Amino acid sequence: MASIHKVTATDVKTLENIGYELVSADGSTLDIFINDLFPNFDILSLLQEVENNFTPATTKKIHRKITFDYAKKEFLIDYNNDTGIEDIALFFVRKFSKKRGMITVEHHLCILPKAARGKGLIKPVFQESLKQYLNCGLSRILVHAALSGGGYSWAKHGFRAVDKGEVDVILNAARGALSAADFTVCEKIYKGYYTKNPNGRAFPMHLWAALGFMKPLLMGSRWHGELNLKRAGHLKKFREYVYR
């Protein structure tokens, strides 16, 4: 159930005390910006979950920035330890935008250092994220499934592939890697969707992820995906992952 929330000047000061650099493109303040364009979004609660669960996972310096633009109706949360080495990288990067009244978030990066993975640290951050997405009426979550096995993880959690060309690449890899029987099962799902939806932008990757023999292929895959929170089935699948 959605909650009513107003970002206050005290919330903004708390974020600054944590270490967030607040960068406005037009001189607006973060509290007014959020309250006007993304009402009921409790940005402090979300970022406190990030701090509580992610910050202890690294000894490197963490850079924190929130940039926002009233005219473009978008803001970016950028939290990272500024390393290109994936095994020790720590990133939480989200871009929110509002167009024609519809709110979208792009999950640019969410990476924990290798030593911190598999310990349940991401789960409370995703739970709080989903809570705030529903609070502000967010419609779509966009991802680029790639790093740290994201191609499998996002598929398993209900995201649909929006680019048929990227799905074709995975299918072709499956053709060369799977047995004839396993590939037939994989191809049947592909044909079942694209025969009915030749220009479809919601290929059900979770059906491939449910096939054990597809996991290695999806782990190394790269594809762009979307989850529509306004569709009950999509939301149910993501909620099951977040709260299981």
Secondary structure by P-SEA (a helix, b strand, c coil): cbbbbbbcaaaaaaaaaabbbbbbcccccaaaaaaacccccaaaaaaaaaaaccccccccbbbbbbbbbccccbbbbbbcccccccccbbbbbbbbbbcccbbbbbcccccccccccccccaaaaaaaaaaaaaaacccbbbbbccccaaaaaaaaabbbbccaaaaaaaaaaaaacccaaaaaaaaaaaaaaaaacccccccccccccccccaaaaaaabbbbbccccccaaaaaaaaaaacc
